[in-house]
Amino acid sequence: MTIRLSDEARQLIAVFETETDATAVDCLPDDDRVVYVVTAGEMGAAIGDGGSRVEALEATLGRSVVLVEDAPTAEGFVANALSPAAVYNVTVSENDTTVAYAEVAHEDKGVAIGADGTNIETAKELAARHFDIDDIQLT
């Protein structure tokens, strides 16, 4: 699937890759934060020792930074997008629409949803961009 990046997103990815020595495959910027999708296996490099690279990136950008690790499957990607919530299982159902059902620990549903629904909305947007998933439902 081809992902279209805005000029701002491309510029933010360049800053990310310079600051972290990791590769980003997608970027969702907004006024308060930037969400990066990091190539699978490069999350440690992106975070840095004790979060040092993320902190430096946040200082450079003047915004908070959220990292999501890429995955080869829709199920793995949705689980990563809902992190740090504990996701036990993800099932993708394809009927008229494609819906990912994510089994999340009861005590982590608030984390998966996020303040004002920001986490679940970001997960939905990323899942749509990367795997043509129309919706994510928490179970």
C-alpha positions as CSV (number, residue, x, y, z in Angstrom):
1,M,0.0,0.0,0.0
2,T,1.3,3.4,-0.9
3,I,1.3,6.0,1.8
4,R,1.1,9.7,0.8
5,L,3.3,12.0,3.0
6,S,2.8,15.7,3.2
7,D,5.9,18.0,2.8
8,E,5.8,18.6,6.6
9,A,5.7,14.8,7.3
10,R,8.7,14.3,4.9
11,Q,10.6,17.1,6.7
12,L,9.8,15.6,10.1
13,I,10.9,12.2,9.0
14,A,14.3,13.6,7.9
15,V,14.7,15.3,11.4
16,F,13.7,12.0,13.1
17,E,16.2,9.9,11.1
18,T,19.0,12.5,11.8
19,E,18.3,12.6,15.5
20,T,17.7,8.9,16.1
21,D,19.7,6.9,13.5
22,A,16.4,4.9,13.0
23,T,14.1,4.8,10.0
24,A,10.5,6.1,10.0
25,V,8.1,4.8,7.4
26,D,5.2,7.2,8.2
27,C,4.6,10.3,10.2
28,L,1.4,12.0,11.5
29,P,2.0,15.5,12.7
30,D,-0.4,17.8,14.5
31,D,0.0,20.9,16.6
32,D,0.9,19.1,19.9
33,R,2.6,16.0,18.9
34,V,4.2,14.0,16.1
35,V,3.5,10.2,15.6
36,Y,6.2,8.3,13.8
37,V,5.9,4.7,12.5
38,V,9.4,3.2,13.1
39,T,10.7,0.4,11.0
40,A,10.3,-3.0,12.8
41,G,13.3,-3.8,14.9
42,E,14.6,-0.2,15.2
43,M,12.5,0.9,18.1
44,G,15.4,0.6,20.6
45,A,17.6,2.9,18.4
46,A,14.7,5.3,18.0
47,I,14.2,5.5,21.8
48,G,17.8,5.6,22.8
49,D,19.3,4.9,26.2
50,G,16.8,5.9,28.8
51,G,14.7,7.7,26.2
52,S,17.5,10.1,25.3
53,R,16.9,10.2,21.6
54,V,13.2,10.8,22.0
55,E,13.8,13.5,24.5
56,A,16.3,15.2,22.2
57,L,13.8,14.9,19.3
58,E,11.0,16.4,21.4
59,A,13.3,19.3,22.3
60,T,14.2,19.9,18.7
61,L,10.6,19.8,17.5
62,G,9.0,21.5,20.5
63,R,6.3,18.8,20.5
64,S,5.8,15.5,22.1
65,V,6.8,12.4,20.1
66,V,4.9,9.1,19.9
67,L,6.5,6.0,18.4
68,V,4.7,3.1,16.9
69,E,6.7,0.1,15.7
70,D,5.8,-1.2,12.2
71,A,4.7,-4.8,11.8
72,P,4.3,-7.2,8.8
73,T,0.7,-8.1,9.7
74,A,-2.4,-6.0,10.4
75,E,-2.9,-7.8,13.7
76,G,0.7,-7.0,14.9
77,F,0.4,-3.4,13.6
78,V,-2.8,-2.7,15.5
79,A,-1.4,-4.2,18.7
80,N,1.7,-1.9,18.3
81,A,-0.4,1.1,17.6
82,L,-2.4,0.6,20.8
83,S,0.8,0.3,22.9
84,P,1.5,0.7,25.8
85,A,-1.9,-0.9,26.5
86,A,-1.7,-4.6,27.0
87,V,-3.2,-6.1,23.9
88,Y,-3.8,-9.9,24.2
89,N,-5.1,-10.6,20.7
90,V,-6.2,-8.9,17.5
91,T,-8.6,-10.4,15.0
92,V,-9.3,-8.8,11.7
93,S,-12.8,-9.4,10.2
94,E,-13.5,-8.6,6.5
95,N,-17.1,-8.2,5.6
96,D,-18.6,-5.0,4.1
97,T,-15.9,-3.2,6.0
98,T,-12.6,-4.4,7.5
99,V,-12.6,-4.2,11.3
100,A,-9.8,-5.1,13.8
101,Y,-11.1,-6.4,17.1
102,A,-8.4,-5.8,19.8
103,E,-8.7,-7.7,23.0
104,V,-7.2,-5.2,25.6
105,A,-6.7,-5.8,29.3
106,H,-9.6,-4.2,31.2
107,E,-7.3,-2.0,33.2
108,D,-5.6,-0.7,30.0
109,K,-8.7,0.3,28.0
110,G,-8.3,3.9,29.1
111,V,-4.7,3.8,27.9
112,A,-5.7,2.4,24.6
113,I,-8.4,5.1,24.1
114,G,-6.3,7.9,25.5
115,A,-7.3,11.4,26.6
116,D,-10.2,12.6,24.4
117,G,-9.8,9.4,22.3
118,T,-6.5,10.5,20.8
119,N,-4.7,7.1,21.0
120,I,-7.5,5.1,19.5
121,E,-8.1,7.7,16.7
122,T,-4.4,7.7,15.9
123,A,-4.4,3.8,15.8
124,K,-7.4,3.9,13.5
125,E,-5.8,6.4,11.1
126,L,-2.5,4.5,11.0
127,A,-4.3,1.1,10.5
128,A,-6.2,2.6,7.6
129,R,-3.1,4.0,6.0
130,H,-1.1,0.8,6.3
131,F,-3.6,-2.0,6.1
132,D,-6.9,-0.6,4.8
133,I,-8.6,-1.2,8.1
134,D,-11.8,0.8,8.4
135,D,-12.2,0.6,12.2
136,I,-10.7,-0.7,15.4
137,Q,-13.0,-2.0,18.2
138,L,-11.7,-2.7,21.7
139,T,-13.0,-5.9,23.3
